[in-house]
């Protein structure tokens, strides 16, 4: 019986990702199982084409390939082509595809740009793995395949590849390649360079590989703030959704994209870890929290519920400020109103007096915590008045 994990193997990772081969799989495989190979198509936009619904398969693929405006290359999942259509596809060396045929197409296996795989016998017809070292592929897949972890690793390799391409394109220099590759063991460098050459369609000259690898620019180990991120996202989904939107806006406005790995551009948890380690080392800035609360207000009909939920999150993050420290009305400085000198002197005197530090009730005791929070809000209203 077919499963979605049948194709999550070092062999298919090697062929589809590192060697950029095309695959012809037969006999019929359910599309949802075949689509698991999408995991290894990092860097491509994938398109499904069912040839039973059309009569000019090759012309359509050629047209789509030449008229696409996408920055990504296209990889086609071609379903149920006839033997004649398959023969024409095999004559298109620039085509990137995974083909599934119901027919026995063993007789067409020739060369190794299109690798044929008999699903029934679990056998590759025209590719010899005996002479291939798949140690890197096995390390990426792991003993128990985790699709998210595999995707993250392939995005990371793609990011390294992009840096190599940019370095050669902009500086025409090989001097910095060891530094770019230094995150990986030297025994895996050839695999990454091979992928870069095939995907970017370039040739990388030989370069000196140091015996002593250059030290990473940052020798300090980064702290994992995943628990904080989970607290933000899971305490209240609406507030969490607002937070994700705003950290991506913050990244766009404040973070140099060259300092980010590809996963940090797309996965908010990884972006949050980066921000906490490099931009928000002490805590989430109060200015960001003001904007966050203001943004989250749009999703709440009851402002009291919002304030309580928001304070719960601030408590979990152990921040130095509370909801009562934030301007709830405007998300910035309170509106200035005219007051007479006597009132101003009294107000300044009150503000300059040291506050009595009252213990914050634990959130487990919700009635007491709610009472404490409402009292704080009343104090704030009296101050801005």
Secondary structure, DSSP 8 states (H G I E B T S, - for coil): ---TTTT-SHHHHIIIIIS--EEEEES---HHHHGGGGGG-TTEEEEEEEGGG-S-HHHHHHHHHHH---SSEEEEEEES--HHHHHHHTT-TT--EEEEESS--GGG--SSSEEEEETTTTEESS---TT---HHHHHHH-SS--HHHHHHHHHHHHHHHHHHHHHHHHH--STTHHHHHTTS-GGGHHHHHHHHHHHHT---------SS----S--S-----HHHHHHHHHH-HHHHHHHHHHHHHHHHHHS-GGGS-HHHHH-HHHHHHHHHHHT-SSSS-HHHHHHHHHHHGGG-S-HHHHHHHHHHHHHHHT-S--GGGS-TTTSSS-------HHHHHHHHHHHHS---------TTSHHHHHHHHHHHHHHHHHHH-
